[in-house]
Amino acid sequence: MFRSVTEPELGLHNYKTLLGSATYLQIFLNTFMVSAVVTLVTVLIAFPVSWALAIMPPRLSSTIFAIILLSMWTNLLARTYAWMVLLQQTGLVNRILMSIGVTERPLQLTNNLVGVTIGMVYIMLPFMILPLYGVIRKIEPAVLQAAALCGASKTQALCRILLPLAAPGIASGALMVFVMSLGYFVTPALLGGTSNMMVAELIVQQVQSLVNWGMGGAAAFVLLVITLAIYALQLRLFEREAR
């Protein structure tokens, strides 16, 4: 007699296949690695940009801020295709690198995780600048002036005063960028390759191409659980800092 497979058993099989396969684990590794690198790079770029916007004259700051918002509101697909043109072997980026002597041959910047990271950093940058700028703008310049009068160097003022005061904006922006990067599909699908698949591409492939709703749902659920765990961990850390 053949025993029918129940839905809970089938769902458990999907999770075991997902978590026990080296291919699927590599896809999750690609996703978290790219998301972490994108988050780190956006923080490094957004912090000086936000600080510059905060100390600029109001008219110039408003103009640059409007340009940043305009880039964020531009169609995502159009921006991704623009990066495909810029990063190809005959594109502007490779031409500049060869003209200044960085490389003798065109670099492969598309169909890999390098191109995905570059494109996602550009797309995610406004989401880091917005919360960071809002926090830095509220910091009183007199605090930094007092630190300088007390003998603090620029590095000490940055590390001991400015960065701790801007930490809430960095944390909120980093969480937003990291979580959004985990589930991004368009940019990895166009700038990445099939050998560098990320979780969002895996879900779309399982649901649309292979019509495997169980595996696609399992991948989505695992991604959701991990995202909620990261969010809960950040809340716990902020509660401890507040206490």
C-alpha positions as CSV (number, residue, x, y, z in Angstrom):
1,M,0.0,0.0,0.0
2,F,1.3,3.4,-0.9
3,R,1.0,6.1,1.8
4,S,-0.1,9.5,0.5
5,V,2.2,12.4,1.4
6,T,0.4,15.0,3.5
7,E,0.9,18.7,3.0
8,P,2.9,19.2,6.3
9,E,5.3,16.5,5.2
10,L,5.6,18.0,1.8
11,G,6.3,21.4,3.3
12,L,8.9,19.9,5.7
13,H,10.6,18.2,2.7
14,N,10.8,21.6,0.9
15,Y,12.5,23.2,3.9
16,K,15.0,20.2,4.2
17,T,15.8,20.5,0.5
18,L,16.2,24.2,0.7
19,L,18.5,24.2,3.8
20,G,20.3,21.0,2.9
21,S,21.3,21.8,-0.6
22,A,24.7,23.4,-1.3
23,T,23.3,25.3,-4.3
24,Y,20.5,26.9,-2.3
25,L,22.8,27.7,0.6
26,Q,25.1,29.5,-1.9
27,I,22.2,31.5,-3.1
28,F,21.4,32.6,0.5
29,L,25.1,33.3,1.0
30,N,25.2,35.5,-2.1
31,T,22.1,37.4,-0.9
32,F,23.4,38.2,2.5
33,M,26.9,38.9,1.3
34,V,25.7,41.4,-1.3
35,S,23.2,43.0,1.1
36,A,25.9,43.4,3.8
37,V,28.4,44.9,1.3
38,V,25.8,47.3,-0.2
39,T,24.8,48.4,3.4
40,L,28.4,49.1,4.3
41,V,29.3,51.0,1.2
42,T,26.1,53.1,1.4
43,V,26.9,54.0,5.0
44,L,30.5,55.1,4.0
45,I,29.2,57.2,1.1
46,A,26.0,58.6,2.8
47,F,27.7,59.8,6.0
48,P,30.0,62.4,4.4
49,V,27.2,63.4,1.9
50,S,24.7,63.9,4.7
51,W,27.2,65.9,6.8
52,A,28.0,68.1,3.7
53,L,24.3,68.7,3.2
54,A,23.8,69.6,6.8
55,I,26.6,72.3,6.8
56,M,26.0,73.7,3.3
57,P,24.1,76.9,2.6
58,P,20.4,76.3,2.6
59,R,19.9,77.0,-1.1
60,L,22.7,74.7,-2.3
61,S,21.6,72.0,0.2
62,S,18.1,72.1,-1.1
63,T,19.2,71.8,-4.7
64,I,21.4,68.8,-4.1
65,F,18.7,67.2,-1.9
66,A,16.2,67.7,-4.7
67,I,18.6,65.9,-7.1
68,I,18.9,63.0,-4.7
69,L,15.2,62.7,-4.4
70,L,14.8,62.9,-8.2
71,S,17.2,60.0,-8.6
72,M,15.1,58.0,-6.1
73,W,11.9,58.7,-8.0
74,T,13.3,57.8,-11.4
75,N,12.0,54.5,-12.8
76,L,14.0,51.6,-11.3
77,L,14.1,49.7,-14.5
78,A,15.5,52.7,-16.4
79,R,18.2,53.2,-13.8
80,T,19.2,49.6,-13.9
81,Y,19.4,49.5,-17.7
82,A,21.5,52.7,-17.5
83,W,24.0,50.9,-15.3
84,M,24.0,47.9,-17.7
85,V,25.2,50.4,-20.4
86,L,27.7,52.1,-18.2
87,L,29.3,48.9,-16.8
88,Q,29.6,46.8,-20.0
89,Q,33.0,46.2,-21.5
90,T,32.7,49.1,-24.0
91,G,30.9,51.3,-21.5
92,L,31.9,54.6,-19.9
93,V,33.2,53.1,-16.7
94,N,35.7,50.8,-18.4
95,R,36.8,53.5,-20.8
96,I,37.6,55.8,-17.8
97,L,39.5,53.1,-16.0
98,M,41.6,52.3,-19.1
99,S,42.2,56.0,-19.9
100,I,43.6,56.7,-16.4
101,G,45.7,53.5,-16.4
102,V,43.9,51.5,-13.8
103,T,43.5,48.6,-16.1
104,E,44.7,47.6,-19.6
105,R,41.8,45.5,-20.5
106,P,38.0,46.0,-20.0
107,L,36.8,44.6,-16.7
108,Q,33.9,42.2,-16.4
109,L,31.5,44.4,-14.4
110,T,28.2,42.8,-15.5
111,N,26.7,39.3,-15.1
112,N,28.4,39.0,-11.7
113,L,28.0,40.2,-8.1
114,V,30.3,43.2,-8.7
115,G,27.8,44.8,-11.1
116,V,24.9,43.9,-8.8
117,T,26.6,45.6,-5.8
118,I,27.4,48.7,-7.8
119,G,23.8,49.0,-9.1
120,M,22.3,48.4,-5.7
121,V,24.5,50.9,-4.0
122,Y,23.3,53.6,-6.4
123,I,19.7,52.6,-5.9
124,M,19.9,52.3,-2.1
125,L,22.0,55.4,-1.4
126,P,19.0,57.8,-1.0
127,F,17.4,55.5,1.5
128,M,20.5,55.8,3.7
129,I,21.0,59.6,3.1
130,L,17.4,60.5,4.2
131,P,17.4,59.2,7.8
132,L,21.1,60.1,8.3
133,Y,20.6,63.6,7.1
134,G,17.6,64.0,9.4
135,V,19.7,63.0,12.4
136,I,22.8,65.0,11.5
137,R,20.9,68.1,10.8
138,K,19.6,68.1,14.4
139,I,23.2,68.0,15.9
140,E,24.1,71.4,17.3
141,P,27.4,72.7,15.7
142,A,28.2,74.1,19.2
143,V,28.8,70.6,20.4
144,L,31.7,70.1,17.9
145,Q,33.0,73.6,18.6
146,A,33.1,72.8,22.3
147,A,35.0,69.6,21.6
148,A,37.5,71.6,19.5
149,L,37.9,74.1,22.3
150,C,38.6,71.3,24.8
151,G,41.5,70.1,22.6
152,A,39.8,67.3,20.7
153,S,41.2,66.6,17.3
154,K,39.0,66.2,14.2
155,T,39.3,62.4,14.4
156,Q,38.4,62.4,18.1
157,A,35.4,64.7,17.5
158,L,34.3,62.4,14.7
159,C,34.6,59.1,16.6
160,R,33.5,60.2,20.0
161,I,30.9,62.9,19.3
162,L,29.6,62.9,15.8
163,L,29.3,59.2,15.1
164,P,27.6,58.4,18.5
165,L,25.1,61.2,18.0
166,A,24.4,60.0,14.4
167,A,24.2,56.3,15.4
168,P,20.3,56.2,15.4
169,G,20.3,57.5,11.8
170,I,23.0,55.1,10.7
171,A,21.2,52.1,12.3
172,S,17.8,52.9,10.9
173,G,19.2,53.6,7.4
174,A,21.4,50.5,7.5
175,L,18.4,48.3,8.6
176,M,16.2,49.7,5.8
177,V,18.9,49.2,3.1
178,F,19.8,45.7,4.3
179,V,16.2,44.5,4.5
180,M,15.4,46.0,1.1
181,S,18.5,44.5,-0.4
182,L,17.6,41.0,0.8
183,G,14.4,41.0,-1.3
184,Y,15.6,43.0,-4.4
185,F,14.9,41.3,-7.8
186,V,15.2,43.7,-10.7
187,T,18.8,44.8,-10.3
188,P,20.3,41.3,-9.5
189,A,18.3,39.8,-12.3
190,L,19.6,42.3,-14.9
191,L,23.1,43.0,-13.7
192,G,23.8,39.5,-12.2
193,G,24.1,36.2,-13.8
194,T,22.5,32.8,-13.4
195,S,25.5,31.6,-11.5
196,N,25.2,34.4,-9.0
197,M,21.5,34.1,-8.3
198,M,20.0,35.7,-5.2
199,V,16.9,34.7,-3.1
200,A,14.4,36.9,-4.9
201,E,15.4,35.4,-8.2
202,L,15.2,31.9,-6.8
203,I,11.6,32.6,-5.6
204,V,10.6,34.0,-9.0
205,Q,12.2,31.0,-10.8
206,Q,10.5,28.4,-8.6
207,V,7.1,30.1,-8.8
208,Q,6.9,31.3,-12.4
209,S,9.3,29.0,-14.4
210,L,9.2,25.7,-12.4
211,V,5.7,26.2,-10.9
212,N,7.0,24.9,-7.7
213,W,5.0,26.9,-5.2
214,G,6.1,24.9,-2.2
215,M,9.8,25.5,-2.8
216,G,9.2,29.2,-3.6
217,G,7.1,29.6,-0.5
218,A,9.7,27.9,1.6
219,A,12.4,30.2,0.3
220,A,10.2,33.3,1.0
221,F,9.4,32.1,4.5
222,V,13.0,31.4,5.4
223,L,13.9,34.9,4.1
224,L,11.1,36.4,6.1
225,V,12.1,34.7,9.4
226,I,15.8,35.8,9.0
227,T,14.7,39.4,8.3
228,L,12.4,39.5,11.3
229,A,15.2,38.0,13.5
230,I,17.6,40.7,12.4
231,Y,15.0,43.4,13.1
232,A,14.3,41.9,16.5
233,L,18.0,41.8,17.3
234,Q,18.4,45.5,16.4
235,L,15.4,46.4,18.6
236,R,17.0,44.5,21.5
237,L,20.3,46.3,21.0
238,F,18.7,49.7,20.9
239,E,16.7,48.9,24.1
240,R,20.0,48.1,25.9
241,E,21.6,51.3,24.6
242,A,18.7,53.3,25.8
243,R,18.9,51.8,29.3
